[in-house]
């Protein structure tokens, strides 16, 4: 199962996400659920870098990614739009494949 977590601060602003695991919907290389989630996660990560040009922390390993945006950039509308798009995208995949993807929103101070 893929477990995705989006972190929000006390102002309900998203500042990071963690995605870990594998869907195991199909064989490696043919898993459309993993591919869909991976595409969303990587698109947000690359866009934070190439379009927003902000500072953030990223930890990536096989089957795991964590991205945390630093305080001064959390409120940027571009950052919030990207995180909202990630949330909506993962929710849509979770709705279609609930046994393979779980999304959790956690409110905590960064």
N, CA, C and O atoms as CSV, one atom per row, in Angstrom:
chain,resi,resn,atom,element,x,y,z
A,1,UNK,N,N,0.832,-1.181,0.000
A,1,UNK,CA,C,0.000,0.000,0.000
A,1,UNK,C,C,0.875,1.243,0.000
A,1,UNK,O,O,1.943,1.263,0.612
A,2,UNK,N,N,0.416,2.275,-0.689
A,2,UNK,CA,C,1.080,3.577,-0.666
A,2,UNK,C,C,0.419,4.401,0.428
A,2,UNK,O,O,-0.801,4.564,0.445
A,3,UNK,N,N,1.231,4.917,1.338
A,3,UNK,CA,C,0.754,5.803,2.392
A,3,UNK,C,C,1.286,7.199,2.108
A,3,UNK,O,O,2.496,7.425,2.084
A,4,UNK,N,N,0.369,8.124,1.896
A,4,UNK,CA,C,0.738,9.508,1.626
A,4,UNK,C,C,0.248,10.373,2.780
A,4,UNK,O,O,-0.867,10.205,3.273
A,5,UNK,N,N,1.098,11.297,3.197
A,5,UNK,CA,C,0.753,12.224,4.265
A,5,UNK,C,C,1.085,13.632,3.796
A,5,UNK,O,O,2.179,13.892,3.293
A,6,UNK,N,N,0.139,14.524,3.966
A,6,UNK,CA,C,0.375,15.937,3.697
A,6,UNK,C,C,0.332,16.652,5.039
A,6,UNK,O,O,-0.590,16.456,5.831
A,7,UNK,N,N,1.339,17.482,5.284
A,7,UNK,CA,C,1.455,18.197,6.553
A,7,UNK,C,C,0.954,19.623,6.387
A,7,UNK,O,O,1.297,20.309,5.425
A,8,UNK,N,N,0.124,20.063,7.355
A,8,UNK,CA,C,-0.393,21.430,7.357
A,8,UNK,C,C,-0.090,22.077,8.698
A,8,UNK,O,O,-0.069,21.414,9.735
A,9,UNK,N,N,0.145,23.391,8.659
A,9,UNK,CA,C,0.442,24.108,9.899
A,9,UNK,C,C,-0.848,24.584,10.567
A,9,UNK,O,O,-1.943,24.245,10.120
A,10,UNK,N,N,-0.716,25.367,11.635
A,10,UNK,CA,C,-1.892,25.820,12.384
A,10,UNK,C,C,-2.735,26.849,11.623
A,10,UNK,O,O,-3.822,27.205,12.078
A,11,UNK,N,N,-2.254,27.328,10.482
A,11,UNK,CA,C,-3.032,28.225,9.618
A,11,UNK,C,C,-3.641,27.445,8.453
A,11,UNK,O,O,-4.189,28.034,7.522
A,12,UNK,N,N,-3.543,26.130,8.513
A,12,UNK,CA,C,-4.044,25.225,7.474
A,12,UNK,C,C,-3.285,25.374,6.147
A,12,UNK,O,O,-3.830,25.100,5.078
A,13,UNK,N,N,-2.026,25.808,6.231
A,13,UNK,CA,C,-1.175,25.896,5.045
A,13,UNK,C,C,-0.333,24.628,4.940
A,13,UNK,O,O,0.296,24.211,5.913
A,14,UNK,N,N,-0.323,24.028,3.779
A,14,UNK,CA,C,0.479,22.824,3.559
A,14,UNK,C,C,1.953,23.205,3.477
A,14,UNK,O,O,2.312,24.204,2.855
A,15,UNK,N,N,2.806,22.393,4.116
A,15,UNK,CA,C,4.238,22.692,4.084
A,15,UNK,C,C,5.100,21.475,3.767
A,15,UNK,O,O,6.324,21.590,3.703
A,16,UNK,N,N,4.493,20.330,3.571
A,16,UNK,CA,C,5.299,19.166,3.242
A,16,UNK,C,C,4.464,17.932,2.981
A,16,UNK,O,O,3.253,17.911,3.201
A,17,UNK,N,N,5.144,16.910,2.506
A,17,UNK,CA,C,4.472,15.633,2.291
A,17,UNK,C,C,5.467,14.486,2.404
A,17,UNK,O,O,6.668,14.641,2.181
A,18,UNK,N,N,4.924,13.346,2.755
A,18,UNK,CA,C,5.667,12.092,2.767
A,18,UNK,C,C,4.843,11.078,1.996
A,18,UNK,O,O,3.633,10.973,2.194
A,19,UNK,N,N,5.491,10.340,1.126
A,19,UNK,CA,C,4.839,9.253,0.396
A,19,UNK,C,C,5.764,8.055,0.489
A,19,UNK,O,O,6.949,8.137,0.167
A,20,UNK,N,N,5.198,6.934,0.938
A,20,UNK,CA,C,6.033,5.738,1.069
A,20,UNK,C,C,5.243,4.481,0.758
A,20,UNK,O,O,4.019,4.439,0.877
A,21,UNK,N,N,5.974,3.473,0.360
A,21,UNK,CA,C,5.389,2.179,0.067
A,21,UNK,C,C,5.189,1.954,-1.418
A,21,UNK,O,O,5.560,2.777,-2.255
A,22,UNK,N,N,4.599,0.827,-1.712
A,22,UNK,CA,C,4.291,0.439,-3.088
A,22,UNK,C,C,2.851,-0.043,-3.138
A,22,UNK,O,O,2.381,-0.696,-2.207
A,23,UNK,N,N,2.159,0.269,-4.199
A,23,UNK,CA,C,0.749,-0.110,-4.310
A,23,UNK,C,C,0.572,-1.619,-4.428
A,23,UNK,O,O,-0.364,-2.183,-3.861
A,24,UNK,N,N,1.460,-2.266,-5.158
A,24,UNK,CA,C,1.314,-3.696,-5.454
A,24,UNK,C,C,0.006,-4.008,-6.166
A,24,UNK,O,O,-0.591,-5.066,-5.970
A,25,UNK,N,N,-0.422,-3.072,-6.987
A,25,UNK,CA,C,-1.609,-3.266,-7.813
A,25,UNK,C,C,-1.321,-4.240,-8.946
A,25,UNK,O,O,-2.180,-5.030,-9.338
A,26,UNK,N,N,-0.091,-4.172,-9.469
A,26,UNK,CA,C,0.321,-5.032,-10.565
A,26,UNK,C,C,1.829,-5.246,-10.451
A,26,UNK,O,O,2.462,-4.747,-9.520
A,27,UNK,N,N,2.396,-5.979,-11.387
A,27,UNK,CA,C,3.823,-6.252,-11.391
A,27,UNK,C,C,4.626,-4.965,-11.517
A,27,UNK,O,O,4.151,-3.972,-12.069
A,28,UNK,N,N,5.857,-4.997,-10.993
A,28,UNK,CA,C,6.761,-3.864,-11.108
A,28,UNK,C,C,6.898,-3.493,-12.581
A,28,UNK,O,O,7.126,-4.354,-13.431
A,29,UNK,N,N,6.758,-2.212,-12.868
A,29,UNK,CA,C,6.835,-1.730,-14.235
A,29,UNK,C,C,5.494,-1.671,-14.936
A,29,UNK,O,O,5.373,-1.062,-15.999
A,30,UNK,N,N,4.479,-2.301,-14.346
A,30,UNK,CA,C,3.134,-2.277,-14.925
A,30,UNK,C,C,2.098,-1.763,-13.930
A,30,UNK,O,O,0.896,-1.824,-14.190
A,31,UNK,N,N,2.560,-1.266,-12.810
A,31,UNK,CA,C,1.671,-0.832,-11.734
A,31,UNK,C,C,1.202,0.593,-11.996
A,31,UNK,O,O,1.929,1.551,-11.733
A,32,UNK,N,N,-0.018,0.729,-12.516
A,32,UNK,CA,C,-0.536,2.051,-12.868
A,32,UNK,C,C,-0.819,2.907,-11.641
A,32,UNK,O,O,-0.770,4.134,-11.726
A,33,UNK,N,N,-1.109,2.297,-10.522
A,33,UNK,CA,C,-1.371,3.063,-9.303
A,33,UNK,C,C,-0.074,3.700,-8.809
A,33,UNK,O,O,-0.042,4.889,-8.493
A,34,UNK,N,N,0.987,2.910,-8.743
A,34,UNK,CA,C,2.293,3.447,-8.350
A,34,UNK,C,C,2.738,4.538,-9.334
A,34,UNK,O,O,3.254,5.578,-8.926
A,35,UNK,N,N,2.538,4.294,-10.600
A,35,UNK,CA,C,2.959,5.260,-11.612
A,35,UNK,C,C,2.202,6.578,-11.462
A,35,UNK,O,O,2.790,7.651,-11.601
A,36,UNK,N,N,0.926,6.504,-11.183
A,36,UNK,CA,C,0.118,7.716,-11.040
A,36,UNK,C,C,0.566,8.537,-9.828
A,36,UNK,O,O,0.747,9.750,-9.926
A,37,UNK,N,N,0.741,7.874,-8.699
A,37,UNK,CA,C,1.171,8.578,-7.495
A,37,UNK,C,C,2.585,9.127,-7.686
A,37,UNK,O,O,2.860,10.269,-7.318
A,38,UNK,N,N,3.461,8.341,-8.243
A,38,UNK,CA,C,4.837,8.790,-8.477
A,38,UNK,C,C,4.882,10.009,-9.389
A,38,UNK,O,O,5.659,10.934,-9.152
A,39,UNK,N,N,4.060,10.015,-10.423
A,39,UNK,CA,C,4.032,11.152,-11.338
A,39,UNK,C,C,3.600,12.431,-10.616
A,39,UNK,O,O,4.183,13.494,-10.830
A,40,UNK,N,N,2.591,12.326,-9.771
A,40,UNK,CA,C,2.146,13.496,-9.002
A,40,UNK,C,C,3.243,13.999,-8.070
A,40,UNK,O,O,3.553,15.190,-8.038
A,41,UNK,N,N,3.819,13.082,-7.321
A,41,UNK,CA,C,4.833,13.428,-6.325
A,41,UNK,C,C,6.049,14.066,-6.990
A,41,UNK,O,O,6.540,15.091,-6.517
A,42,UNK,N,N,6.533,13.485,-8.061
A,42,UNK,CA,C,7.712,14.012,-8.738
A,42,UNK,C,C,7.421,15.332,-9.441
A,42,UNK,O,O,8.285,16.208,-9.494
A,43,UNK,N,N,6.222,15.483,-9.976
A,43,UNK,CA,C,5.859,16.746,-10.623
A,43,UNK,C,C,5.867,17.890,-9.618
A,43,UNK,O,O,6.379,18.969,-9.913
A,44,UNK,N,N,5.306,17.664,-8.434
A,44,UNK,CA,C,5.329,18.700,-7.400
A,44,UNK,C,C,6.766,19.025,-7.013
A,44,UNK,O,O,7.128,20.197,-6.902
A,45,UNK,N,N,7.574,18.016,-6.809
A,45,UNK,CA,C,8.967,18.225,-6.406
A,45,UNK,C,C,9.742,19.028,-7.458
A,45,UNK,O,O,10.431,19.989,-7.116
A,46,UNK,N,N,9.637,18.650,-8.705
A,46,UNK,CA,C,10.354,19.340,-9.775
A,46,UNK,C,C,9.829,20.767,-9.942
A,46,UNK,O,O,10.610,21.683,-10.201
A,47,UNK,N,N,8.532,20.964,-9.800
A,47,UNK,CA,C,7.948,22.292,-9.951
A,47,UNK,C,C,8.362,23.214,-8.809
A,47,UNK,O,O,8.596,24.402,-9.033
A,48,UNK,N,N,8.457,22.687,-7.589
A,48,UNK,CA,C,8.961,23.495,-6.477
A,48,UNK,C,C,10.342,24.038,-6.811
A,48,UNK,O,O,10.664,25.184,-6.496
A,49,UNK,N,N,11.138,23.222,-7.440
A,49,UNK,CA,C,12.504,23.605,-7.779
A,49,UNK,C,C,12.568,24.531,-8.993
A,49,UNK,O,O,13.185,25.595,-8.934
A,50,UNK,N,N,11.940,24.132,-10.077
A,50,UNK,CA,C,12.114,24.843,-11.339
A,50,UNK,C,C,11.246,26.079,-11.502
A,50,UNK,O,O,11.665,27.037,-12.152
A,51,UNK,N,N,10.054,26.085,-10.933
A,51,UNK,CA,C,9.153,27.227,-11.094
A,51,UNK,C,C,9.171,28.123,-9.857
A,51,UNK,O,O,9.336,29.338,-9.970
A,52,UNK,N,N,9.000,27.527,-8.683
A,52,UNK,CA,C,8.929,28.320,-7.453
A,52,UNK,C,C,10.299,28.794,-6.992
A,52,UNK,O,O,10.424,29.862,-6.394
A,53,UNK,N,N,11.326,27.999,-7.270
A,53,UNK,CA,C,12.702,28.329,-6.884
A,53,UNK,C,C,12.814,28.678,-5.402
A,53,UNK,O,O,13.327,29.731,-5.022
A,54,UNK,N,N,12.315,27.754,-4.580
A,54,UNK,CA,C,12.343,27.953,-3.136
A,54,UNK,C,C,13.308,26.970,-2.494
A,54,UNK,O,O,13.810,26.054,-3.147
A,55,UNK,N,N,13.558,27.171,-1.215
A,55,UNK,CA,C,14.384,26.226,-0.477
A,55,UNK,C,C,13.474,25.224,0.227
A,55,UNK,O,O,12.446,25.587,0.799
A,56,UNK,N,N,13.866,23.993,0.174
A,56,UNK,CA,C,13.106,22.925,0.813
A,56,UNK,C,C,14.062,21.781,1.119
A,56,UNK,O,O,15.185,21.728,0.618
A,57,UNK,N,N,13.584,20.875,1.954
A,57,UNK,CA,C,14.360,19.677,2.283
A,57,UNK,C,C,13.697,18.499,1.589
A,57,UNK,O,O,12.474,18.361,1.618
A,58,UNK,N,N,14.500,17.655,0.970
A,58,UNK,CA,C,13.961,16.452,0.353
A,58,UNK,C,C,14.815,15.262,0.754
A,58,UNK,O,O,16.044,15.325,0.764
A,59,UNK,N,N,14.126,14.175,1.084
A,59,UNK,CA,C,14.769,12.885,1.357
A,59,UNK,C,C,14.092,11.889,0.422
A,59,UNK,O,O,12.870,11.739,0.440
A,60,UNK,N,N,14.890,11.216,-0.390
A,60,UNK,CA,C,14.341,10.262,-1.352
A,60,UNK,C,C,15.117,8.966,-1.302
A,60,UNK,O,O,16.348,8.954,-1.334
A,61,UNK,N,N,14.384,7.885,-1.224
A,61,UNK,CA,C,14.927,6.531,-1.346
A,61,UNK,C,C,13.917,5.735,-2.153
A,61,UNK,O,O,12.825,6.224,-2.442
A,62,UNK,N,N,14.264,4.547,-2.509
A,62,UNK,CA,C,13.328,3.708,-3.262
A,62,UNK,C,C,12.069,3.480,-2.428
A,62,UNK,O,O,12.140,2.932,-1.328
A,63,UNK,N,N,10.937,3.894,-2.946
A,63,UNK,CA,C,9.668,3.711,-2.253
A,63,UNK,C,C,9.402,4.723,-1.154
A,63,UNK,O,O,8.498,4.520,-0.343
A,64,UNK,N,N,10.168,5.815,-1.105
A,64,UNK,CA,C,9.983,6.827,-0.058
A,64,UNK,C,C,10.426,8.190,-0.559
A,64,UNK,O,O,11.474,8.326,-1.190
A,65,UNK,N,N,9.609,9.199,-0.268
A,65,UNK,CA,C,10.010,10.587,-0.504
A,65,UNK,C,C,9.370,11.451,0.584
A,65,UNK,O,O,8.207,11.278,0.947
A,66,UNK,N,N,10.173,12.384,1.085
A,66,UNK,CA,C,9.671,13.375,2.028
A,66,UNK,C,C,10.152,14.733,1.562
A,66,UNK,O,O,11.333,14.919,1.270
A,67,UNK,N,N,9.227,15.687,1.493
A,67,UNK,CA,C,9.542,17.050,1.082
A,67,UNK,C,C,8.985,17.993,2.140
A,67,UNK,O,O,7.808,17.917,2.494
A,68,UNK,N,N,9.832,18.876,2.641
A,68,UNK,CA,C,9.425,19.873,3.631
A,68,UNK,C,C,9.871,21.247,3.123
A,68,UNK,O,O,11.050,21.458,2.835
A,69,UNK,N,N,8.925,22.171,3.015
A,69,UNK,CA,C,9.209,23.540,2.584
A,69,UNK,C,C,9.553,24.359,3.822
A,69,UNK,O,O,8.915,24.217,4.865
A,70,UNK,N,N,10.553,25.206,3.703
A,70,UNK,CA,C,10.967,26.030,4.834
A,70,UNK,C,C,9.974,27.161,5.086
A,70,UNK,O,O,9.287,27.615,4.171
A,71,UNK,N,N,9.910,27.602,6.325
A,71,UNK,CA,C,8.890,28.546,6.809
A,71,UNK,C,C,8.658,29.759,5.926
A,71,UNK,O,O,7.510,30.110,5.656
A,72,UNK,N,N,9.708,30.398,5.478
A,72,UNK,CA,C,9.538,31.651,4.744
A,72,UNK,C,C,8.808,31.475,3.409
A,72,UNK,O,O,8.320,32.453,2.845
A,73,UNK,N,N,8.729,30.253,2.901
A,73,UNK,CA,C,8.102,30.014,1.603
A,73,UNK,C,C,6.743,29.323,1.683
A,73,UNK,O,O,6.080,29.155,0.659
A,74,UNK,N,N,6.319,28.922,2.872
A,74,UNK,CA,C,5.076,28.156,3.009
A,74,UNK,C,C,3.872,28.922,2.466
A,74,UNK,O,O,3.028,28.340,1.785
A,75,UNK,N,N,3.782,30.205,2.754
A,75,UNK,CA,C,2.597,30.984,2.389
A,75,UNK,C,C,2.538,31.384,0.915
A,75,UNK,O,O,1.534,31.949,0.482
A,76,UNK,N,N,3.568,31.113,0.146
A,76,UNK,CA,C,3.534,31.469,-1.281
A,76,UNK,C,C,2.365,30.770,-1.968
A,76,UNK,O,O,2.154,29.570,-1.791
A,77,UNK,N,N,1.607,31.536,-2.754
A,77,UNK,CA,C,0.421,30.953,-3.386
A,77,UNK,C,C,0.783,29.822,-4.338
A,77,UNK,O,O,0.004,28.882,-4.497
A,78,UNK,N,N,1.945,29.893,-4.972
A,78,UNK,CA,C,2.363,28.820,-5.875
A,78,UNK,C,C,2.599,27.517,-5.110
A,78,UNK,O,O,2.238,26.436,-5.576
A,79,UNK,N,N,3.203,27.633,-3.943
A,79,UNK,CA,C,3.463,26.453,-3.106
A,79,UNK,C,C,2.143,25.836,-2.671
A,79,UNK,O,O,1.964,24.621,-2.747
A,80,UNK,N,N,1.216,26.678,-2.214
A,80,UNK,CA,C,-0.077,26.167,-1.759
A,80,UNK,C,C,-0.869,25.541,-2.906
A,80,UNK,O,O,-1.558,24.540,-2.712
A,81,UNK,N,N,-0.773,26.126,-4.092
A,81,UNK,CA,C,-1.466,25.552,-5.252
A,81,UNK,C,C,-0.903,24.178,-5.604
A,81,UNK,O,O,-1.655,23.260,-5.932
A,82,UNK,N,N,0.416,24.040,-5.535
A,82,UNK,CA,C,1.032,22.738,-5.818
A,82,UNK,C,C,0.613,21.686,-4.804
A,82,UNK,O,O,0.260,20.565,-5.173
A,83,UNK,N,N,0.651,22.044,-3.537
A,83,UNK,CA,C,0.254,21.078,-2.509
A,83,UNK,C,C,-1.221,20.718,-2.615
A,83,UNK,O,O,-1.594,19.568,-2.381
A,84,UNK,N,N,-2.065,21.683,-2.963
A,84,UNK,CA,C,-3.490,21.390,-3.140
A,84,UNK,C,C,-3.688,20.462,-4.332
A,84,UNK,O,O,-4.502,19.541,-4.269
A,85,UNK,N,N,-2.955,20.692,-5.411
A,85,UNK,CA,C,-3.048,19.801,-6.569
A,85,UNK,C,C,-2.615,18.383,-6.198
A,85,UNK,O,O,-3.233,17.409,-6.629
A,86,UNK,N,N,-1.556,18.268,-5.401
A,86,UNK,CA,C,-1.113,16.951,-4.940
A,86,UNK,C,C,-2.204,16.288,-4.106
A,86,UNK,O,O,-2.512,15.112,-4.298
A,87,UNK,N,N,-2.786,17.044,-3.181
A,87,UNK,CA,C,-3.856,16.505,-2.330
A,87,UNK,C,C,-5.043,16.026,-3.160
A,87,UNK,O,O,-5.545,14.922,-2.951
A,88,UNK,N,N,-5.487,16.850,-4.094
A,88,UNK,CA,C,-6.624,16.482,-4.945
A,88,UNK,C,C,-6.288,15.260,-5.793
A,88,UNK,O,O,-7.112,14.355,-5.932
A,89,UNK,N,N,-5.089,15.228,-6.356
A,89,UNK,CA,C,-4.692,14.093,-7.192
A,89,UNK,C,C,-4.622,12.787,-6.424
A,89,UNK,O,O,-5.125,11.764,-6.887
A,90,UNK,N,N,-4.003,12.817,-5.254
A,90,UNK,CA,C,-3.902,11.584,-4.465
A,90,UNK,C,C,-5.277,11.159,-3.951
A,90,UNK,O,O,-5.569,9.965,-3.891
A,91,UNK,N,N,-6.127,12.127,-3.578
A,91,UNK,CA,C,-7.495,11.787,-3.163
A,91,UNK,C,C,-8.242,11.082,-4.294
A,91,UNK,O,O,-8.962,10.112,-4.054
A,92,UNK,N,N,-8.075,11.559,-5.504
A,92,UNK,CA,C,-8.758,10.943,-6.643
A,92,UNK,C,C,-8.285,9.511,-6.860
A,92,UNK,O,O,-9.089,8.625,-7.148
A,93,UNK,N,N,-6.991,9.287,-6.722
A,93,UNK,CA,C,-6.454,7.929,-6.866
A,93,UNK,C,C,-6.937,7.057,-5.707
A,93,UNK,O,O,-7.304,5.900,-5.909
A,94,UNK,N,N,-6.937,7.611,-4.499
A,94,UNK,CA,C,-7.423,6.865,-3.332
A,94,UNK,C,C,-8.897,6.487,-3.502
A,94,UNK,O,O,-9.293,5.376,-3.149
A,95,UNK,N,N,-9.706,7.394,-4.036
A,95,UNK,CA,C,-11.129,7.094,-4.261
A,95,UNK,C,C,-11.307,5.924,-5.227
A,95,UNK,O,O,-12.201,5.093,-5.060
A,96,UNK,N,N,-10.446,5.874,-6.236
A,96,UNK,CA,C,-10.542,4.821,-7.252
A,96,UNK,C,C,-9.911,3.505,-6.797
A,96,UNK,O,O,-10.386,2.429,-7.161
A,97,UNK,N,N,-8.842,3.591,-6.003
A,97,UNK,CA,C,-8.085,2.415,-5.572
A,97,UNK,C,C,-7.842,2.450,-4.064
A,97,UNK,O,O,-6.689,2.500,-3.634
A,98,UNK,N,N,-8.900,2.426,-3.251
A,98,UNK,CA,C,-8.738,2.600,-1.801
A,98,UNK,C,C,-7.933,1.498,-1.110
A,98,UNK,O,O,-7.385,1.717,-0.029
A,99,UNK,N,N,-7.862,0.349,-1.711
A,99,UNK,CA,C,-7.093,-0.732,-1.100
A,99,UNK,C,C,-5.596,-0.625,-1.394
A,99,UNK,O,O,-4.798,-1.410,-0.881
A,100,UNK,N,N,-5.222,0.355,-2.226
A,100,UNK,CA,C,-3.827,0.500,-2.627
A,100,UNK,C,C,-3.189,1.832,-2.220
A,100,UNK,O,O,-1.965,1.959,-2.189
A,101,UNK,N,N,-4.038,2.826,-1.907
A,101,UNK,CA,C,-3.530,4.165,-1.567
A,101,UNK,C,C,-4.314,4.715,-0.376
A,101,UNK,O,O,-5.540,4.627,-0.324
A,102,UNK,N,N,-3.574,5.284,0.579
A,102,UNK,CA,C,-4.202,5.937,1.726
A,102,UNK,C,C,-3.583,7.312,1.885
A,102,UNK,O,O,-2.360,7.447,1.938
A,103,UNK,N,N,-4.433,8.341,1.963
A,103,UNK,CA,C,-3.970,9.715,2.178
A,103,UNK,C,C,-4.398,10.170,3.559
A,103,UNK,O,O,-5.537,9.965,3.976
A,104,UNK,N,N,-3.462,10.790,4.257
A,104,UNK,CA,C,-3.750,11.348,5.574
A,104,UNK,C,C,-3.272,12.796,5.582
A,104,UNK,O,O,-2.196,13.111,5.072
A,105,UNK,N,N,-4.079,13.663,6.161
A,105,UNK,CA,C,-3.706,15.058,6.355
A,105,UNK,C,C,-3.416,15.230,7.835
A,105,UNK,O,O,-4.264,14.925,8.674
A,106,UNK,N,N,-2.229,15.713,8.163
A,106,UNK,CA,C,-1.822,15.896,9.550
A,106,UNK,C,C,-1.583,17.379,9.809
A,106,UNK,O,O,-0.816,18.031,9.101
A,107,UNK,N,N,-2.239,17.891,10.817
A,107,UNK,CA,C,-2.021,19.272,11.236
A,107,UNK,C,C,-1.019,19.289,12.364
A,107,UNK,O,O,-1.288,18.777,13.451
A,108,UNK,N,N,0.139,19.876,12.111
A,108,UNK,CA,C,1.150,20.055,13.142
A,108,UNK,C,C,2.085,21.190,12.740
A,108,UNK,O,O,2.273,21.472,11.557
A,109,UNK,N,N,2.647,21.812,13.716
A,109,UNK,CA,C,3.556,22.920,13.467
A,109,UNK,C,C,4.856,22.398,12.898
A,109,UNK,O,O,5.406,21.415,13.395
A,110,UNK,N,N,5.365,23.063,11.835
A,110,UNK,CA,C,6.618,22.597,11.240
A,110,UNK,C,C,7.806,22.789,12.187
A,110,UNK,O,O,8.936,22.448,11.838
